[in-house]
Amino acid sequence: MTVRTEPVVAAAVSTSLLFEPLTLREVTFGNRIWLSPMCQYSAVDGVPGDWHLAHLGARATGGFGLVVAEATAVTPTGRISPQDTGLWNEEHTRAWSRIVDFVHARGTRAGIQLTHAGRKASIRRPWDDAQGSIDEADGGWRAVGPGTDAFPGFAAPRALSTGEIAGIVGAFGESARRADQAGFDLLEIQAAHGFLIHSFLSPLTNTRTDEYGGSLESRTRLLSSVVEAVRVWWPAHKPLSVRFSATDWLDGGLTPDDVVAIAQRIVPLGVDLIDVSSGGLLPAEIPLGPGYQVPLAAHIRSGAGVPVGAVGLVDDARHATRILADDNADVVFLGRAALRDPNWPLRAAKELGIEHRERLWQPQAVRGDWA
């Protein structure tokens, strides 16, 4: 694997950039350090529990401006694994509301990523002894996708009918309604990493000949329909984000220019921020290194004229500051670094010498009026 690294250079710019607020629509986020959605594989029947409260609550207490809950399925068969969270019934709404209330009491904003896993559904957790798809006899279910081609190592999916696609679009809208009821401040649609929407966007996996396949416009139809359905229920004063894989890292796959064109189609439908990731559609050689996806974020930001989030092996405060200073992104999402250090923003403020960093410290009451 070829590794390209982006050197971490001491930024000759204001070190406070990470800690400047950002307002999208009518929601203001206290800083530009956001927690990336990361699967926890710890739910029961889609219901988030104490683990999720601890995971998101710890990062809210650690000073993140936004914590985004993991890829949360809009239908039972849209889960990546049987242990993934969901948002398709009232029990889910109540469970998420409890967690959102705790995050808000820390003075932090709460987001959630809605997803359908598509042909990567019904698989085992990363730490299970066996890997791959789970048979229906063992509690799994038949995955679905734009066609019948399987992700390597997984069971072959069933091709969705147009009627089934409409049902999934409606499920995204219903889950958006529940997300608002639970009190979330930002909603993100997962259109990356080889899951259902991404598999429709990429010509490598979408070989349909109906209105959902063929041209880029037709391959974007599912995503556009989901955005429209979500915006029916997601309040106009709350921001909507979409996570893309800006490249498949494969010949013939999605390119950054394709994603710019897609973004230009969906931003007018009510999208406020693009969360820029990459890969996941098929096995590929990816040039991993600190900030390896930042150039992709910069390309989307420039080409589509929309705020973007950068993510990918960013764990140094000065490096994160430089990403913002160079106008490569508007926010920085942290994943692995946040797992290692739930208090990353507090530590970054100290390292950067930010004055009044004590304002990042959160109250220890169950509920509070600090914001």
N, C-alpha and C positions, 0 to 999 in steps of 0.2 A: 504494500500500500504506500502510495506517495503521500507524504505529509507536508503540507504547506502551513507555515506558522506566520501569524501576524505579530510582529514584535510589539511588546508592551513598552511604550515610551512614556516617560514622565510628561504629562500634558502641560504645556505652557499656556493654559487657559484657566478660567475660573473653576476652582475645584467644587463649586457649589452646584454645578449643572445637574448632577444626579438628584439633587434635593430640591430642585425647583418644581412647583406644582404644575400640573397639566390639566386643562379642562377640555373635555369632549362632550359636546352637546351641553347639558346642564349639570354634569357630574365632574367634580374636581377631585383629582388624585393628588395626594400630598407630596409625592415624589415620583421619579422616573424609574425606580427599581421595582420591578414587578415579578411575582412568582409565576413561573411557567406551570401549566397544567401537567401533572405527572400521575400516571396510574398507580394506585396503591394496592389493588387486588385484595381488598379487605372488606368488601361489602357483603351483606347477606340478602339475597333476593333484590339486589339493587339498592338497598337501604344503607346510607352512610351512617357510621356509628362513632364511637369514642375515638377510634384511631384517626378518623378524618377530622374530628374536632381538634385532636392534639396536633396533627400535621399542619392544618391550616392555621389554627390558633397560635401555634408557636411562631410561625413566620409573621403573622400579624403583629404579635408582641415584639418580634425582632425588628420591626420598623419598615417592612415592605409597604409601598404605596398601594399595591393591589395584590391580592392573592387569588389565583384562578384555580378553581376546583378541577379535578381530573376529567378526562374524556368521559362524559356521562351520557349513557345511551338513551335514545328517545323511544325505543321499543325493547322488549326482553331479548329478542333475537338480534338486536343491534349491538349487544355488548361484545367487547373483545374477549372477555373471559366470564365465566359464571360469577366471579367475585367482583366484577366491575359495578360501579354505581349507575343508578338510573334516575329518570325523572318522568315517569309515565303514570304515576298514581298519587293519591293524596298522602299515603304514608311517606313517600319520598319527599313530597313538598314539606311536610312537617319536620322530617329529619334534617333537611337542608336548612330550614328556617332557624332551627336551634343553633346550627353552626354559623350561619350568617349573623345572627344576633351577637354571638360571641366575638366574631371578627369586628363587627361594627363597634362593639363596646371597647375595643382596643384602638379605635380611631382610624381603622383601615378599611378600604373598600374591598368588596367581595365580587368575584366574577366566577363564571362557570362556562365550561366548554361543552357544547352539545355535539353528539356524534352518532353515526351509525357505522359499525365496523365493516360492513360489506363482506368481502370475501376473506377478510382476516378475522372474522368472528368465530366464537366457540373454540378458542384455543386455550392451552394450559398456561398457568402462571410461570413466570421466568424461573422460579426456584423449584418447580415441581420436578420430580425425577424423570418423568417422561415429558416430551415436548411435542408440539404439533397440535392437530385438531382433536377435539373430544368427540367420540362417537355418541350418537343419540342414545344408545343403550347405557352410556355412562353419564348421562345428564347433559350432553351437548345438544346441538341442533344443526340443521343444514344451513350453511352460509349462503348468501346471495350476492350477486354482483351484476355488472353490465352484461357479462357473458358467462361461459362455463370454464374458462381458463383458471386454473388454481394458482395461488401464490405458492412458490416452490416449497415443498414439505408439508403443505396443508391440503385438506380434502377439497375436491372440486366443488365450486359453488353452483347454485342454480341461477339461471338467468332471470332477472326480474321482468315481469310484464309491465306494460304502461300503467295498468290499474294499480299494481303494487307500488310502483314508483309514486303515484299520486298519494297513496296511503302513507308512505314514508314522509313525503313532503308535509302532509297534514300533521303527522306525529311531531315533526320539528316545531310546527306552530304551536301545538298543544303544550309541548315541553317548555317553549318560550313563555307561555302564559304562566305555567307553574313556577318558572324561574323568577318571574316578577313577583308572584305571590310569596315566594320564599324570601324576597327582599334583596336579591342580587342587584348589583350596580352596573355590571357589564356582562354582556353575553357574547360568547365566541362560538362560531361555527367551525367545526373541524373539516377542512378540505385538503388535508395533507396526509403524508405518511402511509399512503396506500389504502386508506379506508374508503368507504363507499363513494363519497363525492370525488375524492382524488382519482379513484379508478374510473370514474366517468369522464373526468377532465383530460386524462392522458390518452393519447392515441395508441400507446402500447398495450393498454388493457381494455379500451373501449373500441370495439369493432362493430358496434351496432349499426344497422342501416335504417333505423326509424328516426323519429324527431330528436332522439337523445344521442345520436351518433353521427359521425362524419365530420363536418366542419367544426372549427373551434367554437363557433356560435352555438351549434347544436349540442356539442359536448358540454357547454356551459349551462345548458337549459336546466339541468337538475339543480345546480347551485343557485341560479337566478330564482328558480321557483321556491327554493328553501328560504332564501333571503326575503322574498316577498311574503311568504307565509309567516315567517318569524316576525317581520315588521308589523303584521296585522295585530299581533298580541304584545310585542315588546314595546314599551312606552316610548313615545317620541322624544322624551327628555333624557332617555338612557342610551349610551353608546353601544354599537354593535361592531364586533371584530370578526374577521375571518382569518384562520391560519391556513397558509398555503405551503406546499413544497414548491419552491421557486424553480427547482430543476429536479429532474429524475436522475441526473448524473449518468444518463444513458443516451446513446444515439437514437434519434427518432422519438424521444420522449419530450415532456414539457420543458420549455426553456424560460428563462427570465422574461424574454420579450412576450411570450405567450401569456405569462401571468400578469404582465403589465396590461395587456389587452383585456384579459378577464377582469382585472380590477377596475378598468375603465367602464366596463359594463355593469358591475355590481355596485360601485360606489354611489351612483345616482339612485339606486334602489334603497339606500339607507345604511350603507356600511361606512364606518367612521375610522377604522384602523385596520391595517393589514399586519398580521403576525407572520413574519417571514422565516420559514424553516426550509428543509429540503429533504429529498430522498424518501425511502420507505416503500416505494411502489413495487420494486423488484430488487434483488440483490445487485449492488453496484459498488464500484471502487470510489470511495468518497475521500477527498483530501482533508482529513481531519487536522485540526490545529486551532489554537486560540483565535476566536473570532472568524472562523472559516466561512461562516454564512453572512457576515456583515456586508461584504460587497453585494450580495444578492439583495439584502434589505435596502442598501443605498440605491440600487438600480430600480427597484420597485417604487421607492419614494420619489425618485426623480422623474421616472416615466409616467407614473399614475397620478402624481401630485396629491398624495394622500399620506397622512401620518402612518408610520410603520414602527413595529417593534423588532429589535434584533435579538437573536438567540443563538447559542452554540459555543460552548466552551469559553465563556467569559467568566472569569473568577477574580480578576484584579480590578480594584476600584479605579485606578488611574486609566487602565485600558477602557473600562466602561465609560469614564468621563470623556475620553478621547473620541469614542464612537459618537457621542452626542455633539461634542464640539466640532467634529468634522461634518456635521449634518448628514451622517449616515443613517440615523434613526432618531426617533422621538422618545422612545423608551427602551430600556434594556430588560429582557426577560432572563431570569436565572433559573436553572434547573439543578444540575448536579451540585453546583456551588452552594445552593440553598439547602440541599439535603445535608451537605457536610456542615453547614453553619447556618442555623435558623436565624441568627442575629447578624447576618452579613451586612445589612444596612447600618446597624449601629457601629460595627467594626469599621466599615468604610468611612463613616463620618469622622471617627476618631483618627483614622489614618490620613484623611484629607484635611484635617484640622478645621472642620466645619464648626463655626460658632453656633451656640445655642443648640447643640446636638442633643441636649437633654430633652428637647421637645419630641424627639423620636421615642423616648421611653414611654411606655404605655401604662395606663392605670391598671391596678390589680383588682378592681371591683368586677363583679359579675356583669354589671351594667354600669355605664357611665355616660356622662354628657360631654366628655372631651372629644374634640374633633379638630 
